[in-house]
Amino acid sequence: MLFADSMSLLWLSYYAVSLIVLVAVYLALALLPRLPRLMVTWGVAGAMWAPARFRLPLVEEGEFYTGWAPSAMVAAVGVMERNTGALRAGLMWLLLGVALGTL
């Protein structure tokens, strides 16, 4: 059931909002020719939709929470926490998503 698991509802709402952002990006670039506009739009889509794994320490010693999040968020949290491992993994998946989206 969709409402029983809040993570699936969170991802569904994230993808719905990201579709609105994609339409806004596409319309904002109306002055560009169609091919560059599509390449930039799909590059942004790749950046928004590329997932990455993360690992957060819990209150208990030696306990960790692992999960999936958008790679841009993993990289941003890695910057804020000065965690080079999370930053490297998030940026790797982010750049891969942009490259695949643009291609």
Residue pairs with C-beta under 8 A, 6 or more apart in sequence:
2 8
2 9
2 12
3 9
7 67
14 70
15 49
18 45
18 48
18 49
21 44
21 48
22 41
22 44
22 45
22 48
25 40
25 41
25 44
26 37
26 38
26 41
29 36
29 37
29 40
29 41
30 37
32 40
39 102
42 101
42 102
43 98
43 101
43 102
44 101
45 101
46 96
46 97
46 98
46 99
46 100
46 101
46 102
47 71
47 72
47 94
47 97
47 98
47 101
48 70
48 72
48 97
49 70
49 97
49 101
50 70
50 71
50 72
50 93
50 94
50 96
50 97
50 98
50 100
51 68
51 69
51 70
51 71
51 93
52 68
52 69
52 70
52 71
52 74
52 75
52 89
52 90
52 92
52 93
52 94
53 66
53 67
53 68
53 74
53 89
54 66
54 67
54 68
54 69
54 74
54 77
54 86
54 89
54 90
55 64
55 65
55 66
55 86
56 64
56 65
56 66
57 63
57 64
57 65
58 64
58 65
71 90
71 91
71 93
71 94
71 97
72 90
72 94
73 90
74 86
74 89
74 90
74 93
75 86
75 87
75 90
75 91
75 94
76 90
77 83
77 86
77 90
78 84
78 85
78 86
78 87
78 88
78 89
78 90
79 87
